[in-house]
Amino acid sequence: MRFEYLRGLAAAVLAGSCLLSGMAAVAGPAEDIRYRQAVMKAKGGHMMAIQSIVKGDVPHRGDLRAHAQALAASGEMMTRLFPPGSGTGRTRARPEIWTNAADFKLKLDEYRAASRALAGAAQGSDMAAIGAAMARTGRSCKACHDRYERED
């Protein structure tokens, strides 16, 4: 009887996976925008957490590496966050992201490099180096937002 239950559960999980993968294949601009906004919000949270740790506002130094690694991981996904067609609807992304793609890619590459450097610095204990890497990461975010984000 237990085997039948597990077999039924496995079939249900497989069916659910197929359904979800099919839904992902038909994701449209609204879903892309919501996903992008969720990733950006998470990025902001990690940035604020690192800033609080580096400034000494909170005693969570042991979490620093995890936050920095999360930012580096977000750097790897940035180019996938702006698929063609996801510039309309409830988004603050400017059309120049797609019409000036080469410059936008350069901005994303700088964020990727800065966030990797931050993750590297966070492997050590030199708070000044971590702070400097954090500042570089923040500047790379600001450069992109200044040029490619609407205020609305």
C-alpha positions as CSV (number, residue, x, y, z in Angstrom):
1,M,0.0,0.0,0.0
2,R,2.8,2.4,0.9
3,F,4.4,1.8,-2.5
4,E,1.2,2.7,-4.3
5,Y,1.0,5.9,-2.3
6,L,4.6,6.9,-3.2
7,R,4.0,6.0,-6.9
8,G,0.9,8.2,-6.9
9,L,2.8,11.0,-5.2
10,A,5.6,10.7,-7.8
11,A,3.1,10.8,-10.6
12,A,1.5,13.9,-9.1
13,V,4.9,15.7,-8.7
14,L,5.8,14.8,-12.3
15,A,2.5,16.1,-13.6
16,G,2.9,19.3,-11.6
17,S,6.4,19.7,-13.0
18,C,5.2,19.3,-16.5
19,L,2.4,21.9,-15.9
20,L,4.8,24.4,-14.4
21,S,7.4,24.0,-17.1
22,G,4.7,24.5,-19.7
23,M,3.6,27.6,-17.9
24,A,7.2,28.9,-17.9
25,A,7.4,28.4,-21.6
26,V,4.4,30.7,-22.1
27,A,5.4,33.4,-19.6
28,G,4.7,36.8,-21.0
29,P,5.8,40.3,-20.3
30,A,3.8,40.7,-17.1
31,E,5.4,37.6,-15.6
32,D,8.9,38.7,-16.8
33,I,8.4,42.1,-15.1
34,R,7.2,40.6,-11.8
35,Y,10.2,38.2,-11.8
36,R,12.6,41.1,-12.6
37,Q,11.1,43.2,-9.8
38,A,11.4,40.4,-7.3
39,V,15.1,39.8,-8.2
40,M,15.8,43.6,-7.9
41,K,14.0,43.8,-4.6
42,A,16.0,40.9,-3.3
43,K,19.2,42.6,-4.6
44,G,18.3,45.7,-2.7
45,G,17.7,43.7,0.5
46,H,21.1,42.1,0.2
47,M,22.8,45.5,-0.4
48,M,21.1,47.0,2.6
49,A,22.0,44.0,4.8
50,I,25.7,44.2,3.7
51,Q,25.7,48.0,4.3
52,S,24.3,47.4,7.8
53,I,27.0,44.8,8.6
54,V,29.9,46.9,7.2
55,K,28.8,50.0,9.1
56,G,28.5,47.9,12.3
57,D,24.8,48.7,12.8
58,V,24.1,44.9,13.2
59,P,26.2,42.1,14.6
60,H,25.6,39.7,11.8
61,R,29.1,39.6,10.3
62,G,28.7,35.8,9.8
63,D,26.0,36.5,7.2
64,L,28.2,38.8,5.1
65,R,29.5,36.1,2.7
66,A,26.0,34.8,2.0
67,H,24.7,38.3,1.1
68,A,27.7,39.0,-1.1
69,Q,27.4,35.6,-2.8
70,A,23.7,36.3,-3.4
71,L,24.6,39.6,-5.1
72,A,27.2,37.8,-7.3
73,A,24.6,35.3,-8.2
74,S,22.2,38.1,-9.2
75,G,24.9,39.5,-11.4
76,E,25.0,36.2,-13.4
77,M,21.2,36.4,-14.0
78,M,21.0,40.1,-14.9
79,T,21.1,39.7,-18.7
80,R,18.1,37.3,-18.5
81,L,16.0,39.8,-16.5
82,F,15.3,42.0,-19.5
83,P,14.0,39.8,-22.3
84,P,12.7,41.5,-25.4
85,G,9.0,42.5,-24.9
86,S,9.3,43.0,-21.2
87,G,9.6,46.8,-21.4
88,T,5.9,47.5,-21.5
89,G,3.4,47.3,-18.7
90,R,4.0,48.0,-15.0
91,T,7.7,48.5,-15.2
92,R,10.2,51.4,-14.6
93,A,12.5,50.0,-17.2
94,R,13.2,52.6,-19.9
95,P,13.0,51.6,-23.6
96,E,16.7,52.5,-24.0
97,I,17.5,49.1,-22.4
98,W,16.5,47.5,-25.7
99,T,17.4,50.3,-28.1
100,N,20.8,50.9,-26.6
101,A,21.5,47.3,-25.8
102,A,25.3,47.5,-26.1
103,D,25.7,50.2,-23.4
104,F,23.1,48.5,-21.2
105,K,25.2,45.3,-21.5
106,L,28.3,47.2,-20.4
107,K,26.5,48.4,-17.3
108,L,25.4,44.9,-16.5
109,D,28.9,43.6,-17.1
110,E,30.2,46.2,-14.6
111,Y,27.7,45.1,-12.0
112,R,28.6,41.5,-12.6
113,A,32.4,42.3,-12.1
114,A,31.7,44.5,-9.1
115,S,29.5,41.9,-7.4
116,R,32.0,39.2,-8.0
117,A,34.7,41.3,-6.5
118,L,32.5,42.0,-3.5
119,A,31.9,38.2,-3.0
120,G,35.7,37.7,-3.2
121,A,36.4,40.5,-0.6
122,A,33.7,39.0,1.7
123,Q,35.7,35.8,1.8
124,G,38.2,37.7,4.0
125,S,37.8,39.8,7.1
126,D,39.1,43.2,5.9
127,M,36.1,45.4,6.4
128,A,37.7,48.3,4.6
129,A,38.2,46.1,1.5
130,I,34.6,44.8,1.8
131,G,33.4,48.4,2.1
132,A,35.3,49.5,-0.9
133,A,34.0,46.6,-3.0
134,M,30.5,47.4,-1.7
135,A,30.9,51.0,-2.8
136,R,31.9,49.9,-6.3
137,T,28.9,47.6,-6.5
138,G,26.6,50.4,-5.4
139,R,28.1,52.7,-8.0
140,S,27.5,50.1,-10.7
141,C,23.9,49.8,-9.6
142,K,23.4,53.6,-9.6
143,A,25.0,54.0,-13.1
144,C,22.5,51.6,-14.5
145,H,19.5,53.0,-12.6
146,D,20.4,56.6,-13.5
147,R,20.3,55.8,-17.2
148,Y,17.8,53.0,-17.6
149,E,15.2,53.4,-14.8
150,R,12.2,55.7,-15.0
151,E,11.2,57.5,-11.9
152,D,7.5,57.3,-12.3
